[in-house]
């Protein structure tokens, strides 16, 4: 069984991207997060272990990864207008977004049967769909009551 680092290296090799410590570190943060994250989050997460890393380097690599099909860039409609990024995985999912802290939680997609019904009723060839659900996370609920 491959460890996380080996999986990340394999992803980069398969997409013909030169392996660098910074690229591996950036992907590791995203891999560990298991949720969409911003370039600022990645940069902040890596500052202690990679003090020479620049935010522009993070952005440049994020856009490279999007272009190579490793990451998906998300526009989640959050007030800060910062783009979020997540690993492209096999499973389709949606996002639950906290309106206070902007945390993002991936949700399994329950719309398979609904899509089939739409295709039958309209004769459309469906290409994609996206659902964003907004709410207040348990942490923010607790904090706002204190």
N, CA and C atoms as a LAMMPS dump frame, in Angstrom:
ITEM: TIMESTEP
0
ITEM: NUMBER OF ATOMS
438
ITEM: BOX BOUNDS ff ff ff
-5.0000000000000000e+02 5.0000000000000000e+02
-5.0000000000000000e+02 5.0000000000000000e+02
-5.0000000000000000e+02 5.0000000000000000e+02
ITEM: ATOMS id mol type element x y z
1 1 1 N 0.842 -1.19 0
2 1 2 C 0 0 0
3 1 3 C 0.884 1.249 0
4 2 1 N 0.565 2.175 -0.86
5 2 2 C 1.381 3.384 -0.982
6 2 3 C 1.055 4.366 0.129
7 3 1 N 2.101 5.028 0.615
8 3 2 C 1.851 6.091 1.583
9 3 3 C 1.47 7.367 0.839
10 4 1 N 1.089 8.389 1.605
11 4 2 C 0.613 9.644 1.018
12 4 3 C 1.657 10.268 0.098
13 5 1 N 2.9 10.28 0.534
14 5 2 C 3.957 10.907 -0.275
15 5 3 C 4.129 10.186 -1.615
16 6 1 N 4.1 8.862 -1.578
17 6 2 C 4.223 8.092 -2.82
18 6 3 C 3.042 8.357 -3.754
19 7 1 N 1.837 8.497 -3.184
20 7 2 C 0.661 8.794 -4.002
21 7 3 C 0.798 10.167 -4.667
22 8 1 N 1.267 11.152 -3.898
23 8 2 C 1.444 12.496 -4.44
24 8 3 C 2.492 12.496 -5.541
25 9 1 N 3.596 11.8 -5.313
26 9 2 C 4.643 11.72 -6.337
27 9 3 C 4.117 11.04 -7.6
28 10 1 N 3.304 10.016 -7.424
29 10 2 C 2.724 9.315 -8.567
30 10 3 C 1.782 10.237 -9.349
31 11 1 N 0.979 11.029 -8.636
32 11 2 C 0.079 11.979 -9.29
33 11 3 C 0.886 12.936 -10.164
34 12 1 N 1.962 13.495 -9.605
35 12 2 C 2.791 14.447 -10.347
36 12 3 C 3.452 13.788 -11.554
37 13 1 N 4.001 12.592 -11.357
38 13 2 C 4.64 11.88 -12.47
39 13 3 C 3.635 11.57 -13.582
40 14 1 N 2.445 11.094 -13.19
41 14 2 C 1.43 10.742 -14.184
42 14 3 C 0.984 11.941 -15.019
43 15 1 N 1.053 13.121 -14.443
44 15 2 C 0.665 14.338 -15.157
45 15 3 C 1.875 15.045 -15.772
46 16 1 N 3.027 14.37 -15.717
47 16 2 C 4.276 14.882 -16.302
48 16 3 C 4.662 16.251 -15.742
49 17 1 N 4.549 16.35 -14.419
50 17 2 C 4.943 17.568 -13.71
51 17 3 C 6.217 17.249 -12.926
52 18 1 N 7.217 18.11 -13.084
53 18 2 C 8.482 17.912 -12.383
54 18 3 C 8.255 17.919 -10.874
55 19 1 N 8.82 16.926 -10.197
56 19 2 C 8.689 16.833 -8.748
57 19 3 C 9.605 17.84 -8.068
58 20 1 N 9.026 18.664 -7.207
59 20 2 C 9.819 19.559 -6.365
60 20 3 C 9.276 19.427 -4.942
61 21 1 N 10.098 19.789 -3.974
62 21 2 C 9.651 19.735 -2.576
63 21 3 C 8.434 20.63 -2.365
64 22 1 N 8.443 21.81 -2.994
65 22 2 C 7.33 22.738 -2.815
66 22 3 C 6.034 22.179 -3.397
67 23 1 N 6.107 21.591 -4.566
68 23 2 C 4.892 21.013 -5.168
69 23 3 C 4.356 19.86 -4.34
70 24 1 N 5.259 19.02 -3.877
71 24 2 C 4.827 17.922 -3.016
72 24 3 C 4.185 18.444 -1.738
73 25 1 N 4.785 19.468 -1.14
74 25 2 C 4.268 20.037 0.106
75 25 3 C 2.884 20.654 -0.108
76 26 1 N 2.713 21.365 -1.213
77 26 2 C 1.421 21.987 -1.52
78 26 3 C 0.347 20.913 -1.669
79 27 1 N 0.633 19.88 -2.442
80 27 2 C -0.346 18.81 -2.627
81 27 3 C -0.604 18.047 -1.335
82 28 1 N 0.4 17.917 -0.501
83 28 2 C 0.208 17.223 0.768
84 28 3 C -0.78 17.971 1.661
85 29 1 N -0.683 19.292 1.7
86 29 2 C -1.632 20.08 2.5
87 29 3 C -3.054 19.846 1.993
88 30 1 N -3.232 19.876 0.683
89 30 2 C -4.562 19.672 0.098
90 30 3 C -5.044 18.246 0.373
91 31 1 N -4.161 17.299 0.217
92 31 2 C -4.487 15.889 0.429
93 31 3 C -4.934 15.657 1.87
94 32 1 N -4.192 16.23 2.818
95 32 2 C -4.515 16.065 4.24
96 32 3 C -5.808 16.768 4.626
97 33 1 N -6.087 17.897 4.007
98 33 2 C -7.266 18.687 4.382
99 33 3 C -8.563 17.941 4.091
100 34 1 N -8.596 17.168 3.028
101 34 2 C -9.782 16.427 2.61
102 34 3 C -11.006 17.325 2.454
103 35 1 N -10.773 18.581 2.133
104 35 2 C -11.832 19.551 1.887
105 35 3 C -11.234 20.652 1.028
106 36 1 N -12.04 21.452 0.389
107 36 2 C -11.494 22.55 -0.406
108 36 3 C -10.749 23.556 0.48
109 37 1 N -9.617 24.041 -0.017
110 37 2 C -8.812 25.011 0.728
111 37 3 C -8.378 26.138 -0.205
112 38 1 N -8.004 27.256 0.388
113 38 2 C -7.529 28.402 -0.387
114 38 3 C -6.012 28.367 -0.499
115 39 1 N -5.488 29.119 -1.432
116 39 2 C -4.033 29.242 -1.567
117 39 3 C -3.446 29.871 -0.306
118 40 1 N -4.168 30.803 0.295
119 40 2 C -3.71 31.437 1.534
120 40 3 C -3.607 30.417 2.656
121 41 1 N -4.564 29.513 2.732
122 41 2 C -4.526 28.448 3.749
123 41 3 C -3.289 27.573 3.542
124 42 1 N -3.031 27.206 2.311
125 42 2 C -1.868 26.362 2.005
126 42 3 C -0.586 27.093 2.379
127 43 1 N -0.49 28.329 1.958
128 43 2 C 0.689 29.156 2.256
129 43 3 C 0.918 29.236 3.77
130 44 1 N -0.124 29.529 4.526
131 44 2 C -0.008 29.63 5.983
132 44 3 C 0.398 28.296 6.609
133 45 1 N -0.156 27.211 6.077
134 45 2 C 0.151 25.88 6.603
135 45 3 C 1.606 25.491 6.383
136 46 1 N 2.225 26.041 5.344
137 46 2 C 3.588 25.645 4.988
138 46 3 C 4.668 26.616 5.469
139 47 1 N 4.292 27.737 6.03
140 47 2 C 5.264 28.756 6.41
141 47 3 C 6.302 28.258 7.408
142 48 1 N 5.908 27.459 8.364
143 48 2 C 6.849 26.983 9.378
144 48 3 C 7.877 26.019 8.787
145 49 1 N 7.43 25.125 7.936
146 49 2 C 8.341 24.125 7.366
147 49 3 C 9.015 24.583 6.082
148 50 1 N 8.442 25.58 5.413
149 50 2 C 8.986 26.097 4.151
150 50 3 C 9.003 27.627 4.182
151 51 1 N 9.838 28.227 5.028
152 51 2 C 9.802 29.684 5.189
153 51 3 C 10.146 30.467 3.918
154 52 1 N 10.828 29.856 2.973
155 52 2 C 11.185 30.574 1.738
156 52 3 C 10.049 30.543 0.699
157 53 1 N 9.01 29.768 0.964
158 53 2 C 7.889 29.651 0.041
159 53 3 C 7.138 30.989 -0.055
160 54 1 N 6.816 31.384 -1.264
161 54 2 C 6.084 32.628 -1.502
162 54 3 C 4.641 32.307 -1.895
163 55 1 N 3.736 33.191 -1.53
164 55 2 C 2.331 33.002 -1.879
165 55 3 C 2.164 32.91 -3.397
166 56 1 N 2.949 33.681 -4.141
167 56 2 C 2.86 33.631 -5.604
168 56 3 C 3.239 32.247 -6.134
169 57 1 N 4.166 31.575 -5.462
170 57 2 C 4.55 30.214 -5.851
171 57 3 C 3.391 29.253 -5.625
172 58 1 N 2.693 29.431 -4.514
173 58 2 C 1.53 28.581 -4.238
174 58 3 C 0.485 28.789 -5.336
175 59 1 N 0.159 30.047 -5.64
176 59 2 C -0.841 30.323 -6.683
177 59 3 C -0.412 29.756 -8.036
178 60 1 N 0.836 29.952 -8.399
179 60 2 C 1.331 29.469 -9.69
180 60 3 C 1.177 27.947 -9.789
181 61 1 N 1.531 27.248 -8.714
182 61 2 C 1.416 25.789 -8.723
183 61 3 C -0.033 25.328 -8.687
184 62 1 N -0.887 26.051 -7.977
185 62 2 C -2.299 25.693 -7.942
186 62 3 C -2.894 25.772 -9.349
187 63 1 N -2.556 26.819 -10.069
188 63 2 C -3.079 26.958 -11.429
189 63 3 C -2.482 25.918 -12.381
190 64 1 N -1.229 25.547 -12.164
191 64 2 C -0.633 24.45 -12.931
192 64 3 C -1.402 23.156 -12.675
193 65 1 N -1.689 22.885 -11.406
194 65 2 C -2.404 21.654 -11.035
195 65 3 C -3.828 21.649 -11.595
196 66 1 N -4.471 22.796 -11.63
197 66 2 C -5.812 22.888 -12.224
198 66 3 C -5.715 22.578 -13.721
199 67 1 N -4.748 23.196 -14.381
200 67 2 C -4.566 22.976 -15.817
201 67 3 C -4.25 21.544 -16.184
202 68 1 N -3.576 20.836 -15.293
203 68 2 C -3.209 19.435 -15.544
204 68 3 C -4.263 18.449 -15.053
205 69 1 N -5.366 18.966 -14.49
206 69 2 C -6.446 18.075 -14.061
207 69 3 C -6.217 17.393 -12.726
208 70 1 N -5.368 17.957 -11.891
209 70 2 C -5.136 17.396 -10.547
210 70 3 C -6.083 18.035 -9.544
211 71 1 N -6.3 19.335 -9.707
212 71 2 C -7.161 20.085 -8.8
213 71 3 C -8.343 20.672 -9.555
214 72 1 N -9.381 20.955 -8.803
215 72 2 C -10.552 21.671 -9.304
216 72 3 C -10.594 23.008 -8.575
217 73 1 N -10.779 24.084 -9.326
218 73 2 C -10.923 25.415 -8.741
219 73 3 C -12.406 25.655 -8.518
220 74 1 N -12.748 26.051 -7.307
221 74 2 C -14.144 26.245 -6.951
222 74 3 C -14.432 27.707 -6.656
223 75 1 N -15.542 28.156 -7.116
224 75 2 C -16.038 29.471 -6.741
225 75 3 C -17.244 29.204 -5.864
226 76 1 N -17.077 29.372 -4.565
227 76 2 C -18.099 28.928 -3.624
228 76 3 C -19.078 30.011 -3.202
229 77 1 N -18.914 31.222 -3.708
230 77 2 C -19.844 32.278 -3.344
231 77 3 C -19.675 32.759 -1.919
232 78 1 N -18.456 32.658 -1.424
233 78 2 C -18.157 33.101 -0.067
234 78 3 C -17.706 34.554 -0.131
235 79 1 N -18.042 35.317 0.892
236 79 2 C -17.784 36.757 0.896
237 79 3 C -16.356 37.152 0.552
238 80 1 N -15.367 36.388 0.996
239 80 2 C -13.981 36.81 0.765
240 80 3 C -13.559 36.676 -0.7
241 81 1 N -14.404 36.076 -1.538
242 81 2 C -14.15 35.92 -2.979
243 81 3 C -12.858 35.183 -3.302
244 82 1 N -12.26 34.538 -2.33
245 82 2 C -11.039 33.785 -2.586
246 82 3 C -11.415 32.44 -3.205
247 83 1 N -10.65 32.004 -4.178
248 83 2 C -10.91 30.716 -4.809
249 83 3 C -10.492 29.585 -3.884
250 84 1 N -11.234 28.512 -3.96
251 84 2 C -10.924 27.298 -3.212
252 84 3 C -10.49 26.239 -4.205
253 85 1 N -9.667 25.318 -3.739
254 85 2 C -9.152 24.254 -4.587
255 85 3 C -9.327 22.922 -3.866
256 86 1 N -9.589 21.881 -4.651
257 86 2 C -9.68 20.544 -4.083
258 86 3 C -9.136 19.536 -5.082
259 87 1 N -8.688 18.397 -4.56
260 87 2 C -8.227 17.319 -5.424
261 87 3 C -9.397 16.782 -6.231
262 88 1 N -9.149 16.485 -7.483
263 88 2 C -10.168 15.83 -8.293
264 88 3 C -10.101 14.35 -7.959
265 89 1 N -11.166 13.867 -7.423
266 89 2 C -11.269 12.447 -7.064
267 89 3 C -12.378 11.831 -7.899
268 90 1 N -12.495 10.533 -7.815
269 90 2 C -13.472 9.835 -8.641
270 90 3 C -14.914 10.132 -8.246
271 91 1 N -15.159 10.357 -6.963
272 91 2 C -16.534 10.527 -6.516
273 91 3 C -17.014 11.973 -6.694
274 92 1 N -18.231 12.097 -7.167
275 92 2 C -18.857 13.411 -7.341
276 92 3 C -19.423 13.841 -5.994
277 93 1 N -19.296 15.117 -5.673
278 93 2 C -19.809 15.603 -4.387
279 93 3 C -20.177 17.08 -4.473
280 94 1 N -20.759 17.568 -3.39
281 94 2 C -21.179 18.962 -3.286
282 94 3 C -20.551 19.563 -2.041
283 95 1 N -20.94 20.807 -1.7
284 95 2 C -20.284 21.492 -0.59
285 95 3 C -21.283 22.153 0.35
286 96 1 N -21.017 21.995 1.643
287 96 2 C -21.753 22.657 2.705
288 96 3 C -20.828 23.737 3.257
289 97 1 N -21.289 24.999 3.229
290 97 2 C -20.418 26.141 3.516
291 97 3 C -20.951 26.912 4.717
292 98 1 N -20.078 27.164 5.695
293 98 2 C -20.457 27.967 6.854
294 98 3 C -20.389 29.447 6.473
295 99 1 N -21.469 30.176 6.726
296 99 2 C -21.523 31.587 6.36
297 99 3 C -20.746 32.478 7.33
298 100 1 N -20.31 31.907 8.459
299 100 2 C -19.539 32.704 9.416
300 100 3 C -18.032 32.531 9.239
301 101 1 N -17.563 31.283 9.255
302 101 2 C -16.114 31.043 9.21
303 101 3 C -15.631 30.597 7.832
304 102 1 N -16.55 30.404 6.886
305 102 2 C -16.225 29.977 5.524
306 102 3 C -15.67 28.562 5.431
307 103 1 N -15.834 27.756 6.48
308 103 2 C -15.389 26.371 6.369
309 103 3 C -16.25 25.665 5.323
310 104 1 N -15.655 24.701 4.653
311 104 2 C -16.322 23.991 3.573
312 104 3 C -16.247 22.497 3.858
313 105 1 N -17.386 21.843 3.811
314 105 2 C -17.475 20.42 4.07
315 105 3 C -18.007 19.717 2.828
316 106 1 N -17.253 18.763 2.28
317 106 2 C -17.764 18.014 1.13
318 106 3 C -18.938 17.118 1.543
319 107 1 N -19.931 16.99 0.672
320 107 2 C -21.1 16.144 0.902
321 107 3 C -21.27 15.183 -0.26
322 108 1 N -21.624 13.947 0.03
323 108 2 C -21.93 13 -1.04
324 108 3 C -23.107 13.522 -1.855
325 109 1 N -23.121 13.19 -3.121
326 109 2 C -24.18 13.649 -4.022
327 109 3 C -25.383 12.704 -3.963
328 110 1 N -26.55 13.227 -3.593
329 110 2 C -27.76 12.389 -3.558
330 110 3 C -28.644 12.557 -4.797
331 111 1 N -28.126 13.137 -5.868
332 111 2 C -28.98 13.551 -6.978
333 111 3 C -29.013 12.593 -8.168
334 112 1 N -28.449 11.416 -8.048
335 112 2 C -28.403 10.485 -9.174
336 112 3 C -29.771 10.176 -9.76
337 113 1 N -30.729 9.816 -8.907
338 113 2 C -32.08 9.492 -9.38
339 113 3 C -32.762 10.731 -9.966
340 114 1 N -32.535 11.877 -9.359
341 114 2 C -33.117 13.125 -9.852
342 114 3 C -32.588 13.444 -11.246
343 115 1 N -31.29 13.248 -11.462
344 115 2 C -30.711 13.472 -12.791
345 115 3 C -31.361 12.564 -13.83
346 116 1 N -31.544 11.3 -13.468
347 116 2 C -32.171 10.349 -14.398
348 116 3 C -33.578 10.802 -14.761
349 117 1 N -34.329 11.277 -13.782
350 117 2 C -35.686 11.758 -14.023
351 117 3 C -35.668 12.968 -14.969
352 118 1 N -34.732 13.89 -14.743
353 118 2 C -34.621 15.074 -15.607
354 118 3 C -34.296 14.651 -17.04
355 119 1 N -33.356 13.706 -17.2
356 119 2 C -32.998 13.237 -18.548
357 119 3 C -34.21 12.628 -19.259
358 120 1 N -34.978 11.807 -18.527
359 120 2 C -36.157 11.171 -19.112
360 120 3 C -37.21 12.193 -19.512
361 121 1 N -37.441 13.184 -18.65
362 121 2 C -38.504 14.157 -18.895
363 121 3 C -38.144 15.203 -19.942
364 122 1 N -36.856 15.493 -20.109
365 122 2 C -36.46 16.591 -20.994
366 122 3 C -35.69 16.16 -22.229
367 123 1 N -35.18 14.938 -22.242
368 123 2 C -34.325 14.42 -23.319
369 123 3 C -32.999 15.177 -23.412
370 124 1 N -32.645 15.901 -22.357
371 124 2 C -31.343 16.578 -22.304
372 124 3 C -30.24 15.555 -22.052
373 125 1 N -29.055 15.873 -22.547
374 125 2 C -27.855 15.157 -22.147
375 125 3 C -27.238 16.01 -21.041
376 126 1 N -27.296 15.519 -19.826
377 126 2 C -26.785 16.292 -18.696
378 126 3 C -25.268 16.177 -18.646
379 127 1 N -24.623 17.286 -18.395
380 127 2 C -23.165 17.331 -18.383
381 127 3 C -22.62 17.423 -16.968
382 128 1 N -23.228 18.253 -16.152
383 128 2 C -22.726 18.452 -14.792
384 128 3 C -23.795 19.144 -13.966
385 129 1 N -23.612 19.114 -12.668
386 129 2 C -24.445 19.913 -11.781
387 129 3 C -23.619 20.272 -10.551
388 130 1 N -24.07 21.308 -9.886
389 130 2 C -23.346 21.79 -8.721
390 130 3 C -24.348 22.271 -7.686
391 131 1 N -24.131 21.865 -6.452
392 131 2 C -24.994 22.293 -5.364
393 131 3 C -24.116 22.866 -4.263
394 132 1 N -24.495 24.049 -3.786
395 132 2 C -23.832 24.664 -2.646
396 132 3 C -24.9 24.899 -1.592
397 133 1 N -24.649 24.411 -0.402
398 133 2 C -25.592 24.594 0.698
399 133 3 C -24.905 25.457 1.745
400 134 1 N -25.588 26.508 2.186
401 134 2 C -25.014 27.436 3.153
402 134 3 C -25.689 27.258 4.503
403 135 1 N -24.902 27.367 5.555
404 135 2 C -25.436 27.247 6.905
405 135 3 C -24.428 27.78 7.905
406 136 1 N -24.612 27.414 9.167
407 136 2 C -23.701 27.812 10.236
408 136 3 C -23.186 26.534 10.885
409 137 1 N -21.875 26.358 10.885
410 137 2 C -21.26 25.13 11.406
411 137 3 C -21.435 25.042 12.929
412 138 1 N -21.298 23.841 13.501
413 138 2 C -21.451 23.67 14.955
414 138 3 C -20.496 24.555 15.762
415 139 1 N -19.277 24.712 15.295
416 139 2 C -18.311 25.55 16.017
417 139 3 C -18.807 26.997 16.096
418 140 1 N -19.247 27.538 14.981
419 140 2 C -19.732 28.921 14.965
420 140 3 C -21.028 29.072 15.752
421 141 1 N -21.879 28.042 15.745
422 141 2 C -23.094 28.085 16.552
423 141 3 C -22.755 28.202 18.027
424 142 1 N -21.784 27.405 18.457
425 142 2 C -21.357 27.412 19.857
426 142 3 C -20.725 28.745 20.214
427 143 1 N -19.877 29.251 19.308
428 143 2 C -19.162 30.497 19.556
429 143 3 C -20.127 31.687 19.633
430 144 1 N -21.144 31.702 18.76
431 144 2 C -22.066 32.838 18.739
432 144 3 C -23.01 32.831 19.934
433 145 1 N -23.184 31.668 20.579
434 145 2 C -24.048 31.587 21.764
435 145 3 C -23.309 31.982 23.033
436 146 1 N -21.952 31.974 22.976
437 146 2 C -21.175 32.239 24.191
438 146 3 C -21.18 33.702 24.578
